[in-house]
Amino acid sequence: MSPVLRPYQQRLLEQLAATDKRILVVCPTGGGKTVVAAALMASSSRRALMVAHRREIVNQTAAKLAAFGVHHGVIQAGEEDKLRPMAAVQVASIQTLHARAIRSTTMPMPFADLVDDVPQGDRGLSRRYRARADRHTLPW
């Protein structure tokens, strides 16, 4: 059984489904961005790459995808048992992704229609992210 979405998360999913534009979703820490992304991926056949900066966030993201029944792989040092190169959804540590797909040739860069950068909550949004957010945020 999939987790239950909050009303604003359900509205956001409906808005995302109704557009073909590229959308940047901005939500405060604990607002459920990863839950919304997992729900979106559970209802889509598109390929997705979720990138995080910390091991804990990679693991939390993978757990949320699993809760929604999303088959996914994890690209993270020391987690080779979680590699699923053919899975449509990949969760990657930015450090491991850079080391394996950019700095060396040990793996190809995963192809994705959707890319989700899971920011660290303690850093806040950069000016560039804020500018994009102001232009592309959906009203909820």
Disulfide bonds with the S-S distance in Angstrom:
none
